């Protein structure tokens, strides 16, 4: 905990190694670790496919401007994700209340990351999504790669933007076109 710069150094070194090995782009397949994406981008000249950019493009294609964001506390509370959506795509994100953010975070780390998926947690997430819809959210970002394993998109009260699938599709598009996605 709290060693973000060290993690950034490690990932930047890995990106540099990939560049030296002939990689044509970098994909960091996690939402929360994008907190240190700027470190990787500053030390590696390869195109960096940012998960928030891929998600922002997907939301913009649907014509939505106000979406809910679920994820770790870092992703929900800090500016590295929400700010990028606002600045790059004029997308406002709303997040659950503090108590709900704490519980969502706890479920992610204590259950989902451990491979545990309970009906109680699924129902809780669905209830939070309904609350956010009532607050004007037009869609919901599953801003943690494990949330989509817990909550079926078909049960959500809102259209779902599953960052895992969106980011993977963006990476495939990049690889097939040999240029950054638009």
C-alpha positions as CSV (number, residue, x, y, z in Angstrom):
1,X,0.0,0.0,0.0
2,X,1.1,3.5,-0.7
3,X,4.0,2.5,-3.0
4,X,2.5,3.9,-6.2
5,X,5.8,5.5,-7.5
6,X,7.6,2.2,-7.0
7,X,4.9,0.4,-8.9
8,X,5.2,3.0,-11.6
9,X,8.9,2.5,-11.8
10,X,8.5,-1.3,-12.2
11,X,5.8,-1.0,-14.8
12,X,7.8,1.7,-16.7
13,X,10.8,-0.5,-16.8
14,X,8.7,-3.4,-18.1
15,X,7.3,-1.1,-20.8
16,X,10.8,0.0,-21.8
17,X,11.8,-3.7,-22.0
18,X,8.7,-4.4,-24.2
19,X,9.7,-1.5,-26.4
20,X,13.2,-2.9,-26.8
21,X,11.8,-6.3,-27.6
22,X,9.8,-4.8,-30.5
23,X,6.3,-4.1,-29.0
24,X,4.3,-1.5,-30.8
25,X,2.1,-0.4,-28.0
26,X,1.4,-0.7,-24.3
27,X,-1.9,-2.0,-22.7
28,X,-2.2,-1.9,-18.9
29,X,-5.1,-4.3,-18.3
30,X,-6.3,-2.9,-15.0
31,X,-8.3,0.2,-14.0
32,X,-6.7,1.1,-10.7
33,X,-3.1,0.8,-11.8
34,X,-3.8,3.6,-14.4
35,X,-3.2,5.8,-11.3
36,X,0.4,5.6,-12.4
37,X,-0.1,5.5,-16.1
38,X,1.6,8.9,-16.4
39,X,4.8,7.4,-15.2
40,X,4.8,4.8,-17.9
41,X,3.8,7.3,-20.6
42,X,6.6,9.6,-19.5
43,X,9.3,6.9,-19.8
44,X,8.2,5.0,-22.8
45,X,7.6,6.4,-26.3
46,X,5.2,3.6,-27.4
47,X,1.5,4.4,-27.8
48,X,-0.2,3.8,-24.4
49,X,-3.8,2.6,-24.7
50,X,-5.4,4.1,-21.7
51,X,-8.4,2.2,-20.3
52,X,-10.3,5.5,-19.5
53,X,-9.8,6.6,-23.1
54,X,-11.2,3.4,-24.5
55,X,-14.1,3.6,-22.1
56,X,-14.7,7.3,-22.9
57,X,-14.9,6.6,-26.6
58,X,-17.4,3.8,-26.0
59,X,-19.6,6.1,-23.8
60,X,-19.3,8.9,-26.3
61,X,-20.4,6.6,-29.2
62,X,-23.6,6.0,-27.2
63,X,-24.2,9.7,-26.8
64,X,-24.1,9.6,-23.0
65,X,-22.8,12.4,-20.9
66,X,-23.4,11.4,-17.2
67,X,-22.4,7.9,-16.1
68,X,-21.9,6.1,-12.8
69,X,-18.5,4.7,-11.9
70,X,-17.9,1.6,-9.8
71,X,-14.5,0.4,-9.0
72,X,-11.9,0.5,-6.2
73,X,-11.8,3.5,-4.0
74,X,-8.8,4.8,-5.9
75,X,-10.7,4.7,-9.2
76,X,-13.9,6.1,-7.8
77,X,-12.4,8.9,-5.6
78,X,-9.2,10.1,-7.4
79,X,-8.9,12.2,-10.5
80,X,-6.8,10.0,-12.7
81,X,-9.9,8.3,-14.2
82,X,-12.8,10.6,-13.6
83,X,-10.8,13.7,-14.5
84,X,-9.6,12.1,-17.7
85,X,-13.2,11.2,-18.7
86,X,-14.3,14.8,-18.0
87,X,-11.3,16.5,-19.7
88,X,-11.0,14.3,-22.8
89,X,-14.7,13.4,-23.4
90,X,-16.9,15.8,-21.4
91,X,-18.3,12.9,-19.5
92,X,-19.4,13.5,-15.9
93,X,-19.0,10.6,-13.6
94,X,-21.0,10.1,-10.4
95,X,-20.0,7.7,-7.7
96,X,-21.8,6.1,-4.8
97,X,-21.8,7.7,-1.3
98,X,-18.8,7.2,0.9
99,X,-20.2,4.2,2.8
100,X,-21.1,2.5,-0.4
101,X,-17.7,3.2,-1.9
102,X,-16.1,1.6,1.1
103,X,-18.2,-1.5,0.8
104,X,-17.7,-1.8,-3.0
105,X,-14.0,-1.5,-2.4
106,X,-14.2,-4.2,0.3
107,X,-16.1,-6.6,-1.9
108,X,-13.5,-6.1,-4.7
109,X,-10.5,-6.9,-2.6
110,X,-11.9,-9.3,0.0
111,X,-14.2,-11.3,-2.4
112,X,-13.8,-10.7,-6.1
113,X,-10.0,-10.6,-6.2
114,X,-10.1,-13.9,-4.2
115,X,-12.5,-15.5,-6.6
116,X,-15.5,-15.3,-4.4
117,X,-18.8,-14.2,-6.0
118,X,-21.8,-14.1,-3.6
119,X,-25.4,-13.4,-4.3
120,X,-25.4,-10.9,-1.4
121,X,-22.7,-8.9,-3.1
122,X,-24.3,-9.1,-6.5
123,X,-27.6,-7.8,-5.1
124,X,-25.8,-5.1,-3.3
125,X,-24.0,-3.9,-6.4
126,X,-27.3,-4.0,-8.4
127,X,-29.0,-1.9,-5.6
128,X,-26.2,0.7,-5.8
129,X,-26.6,0.9,-9.6
130,X,-30.3,1.5,-9.2
131,X,-29.5,4.3,-6.7
132,X,-27.1,5.9,-9.2
133,X,-29.7,5.6,-12.0
134,X,-32.1,7.5,-9.7
135,X,-29.5,10.2,-9.4
136,X,-29.4,10.7,-13.2
137,X,-26.7,8.3,-14.3
138,X,-27.3,7.2,-18.0
139,X,-25.0,4.3,-17.8
140,X,-22.6,2.6,-15.4
141,X,-18.8,1.9,-15.9
142,X,-17.6,-1.3,-14.4
143,X,-14.3,0.3,-13.5
144,X,-12.7,-2.8,-12.0
145,X,-11.9,-5.8,-14.2
146,X,-13.7,-8.2,-11.8
147,X,-17.1,-6.5,-11.5
148,X,-18.3,-7.9,-14.7
149,X,-17.7,-11.4,-13.3
150,X,-20.1,-10.5,-10.4
151,X,-22.8,-8.5,-12.0
152,X,-24.4,-9.7,-15.3
153,X,-25.0,-6.8,-17.7
154,X,-28.5,-8.1,-18.3
155,X,-29.4,-7.5,-14.6
156,X,-28.2,-3.9,-14.5
157,X,-30.7,-1.0,-14.4
158,X,-28.3,0.9,-16.6
159,X,-26.4,0.2,-19.8
160,X,-23.1,-1.3,-18.7
161,X,-19.6,-0.2,-19.9
162,X,-17.4,-3.1,-18.9
163,X,-13.9,-1.8,-19.1
164,X,-12.4,-5.2,-19.5
165,X,-14.2,-5.9,-22.7
166,X,-13.9,-2.4,-24.0
167,X,-10.2,-2.2,-23.4
168,X,-9.5,-5.6,-24.9
169,X,-11.5,-4.6,-28.0
170,X,-9.6,-1.4,-28.2
171,X,-6.3,-3.3,-28.0
172,X,-7.3,-5.7,-30.8
173,X,-8.4,-2.7,-33.0
174,X,-5.0,-1.1,-32.3
175,X,-3.1,-4.3,-33.2
176,X,-5.0,-4.9,-36.4
177,X,-4.7,-1.3,-37.6
178,X,-1.2,-0.6,-36.3
179,X,-2.3,2.8,-35.1
180,X,-3.9,4.3,-32.0
181,X,-7.7,3.9,-31.9
182,X,-9.9,6.9,-32.4
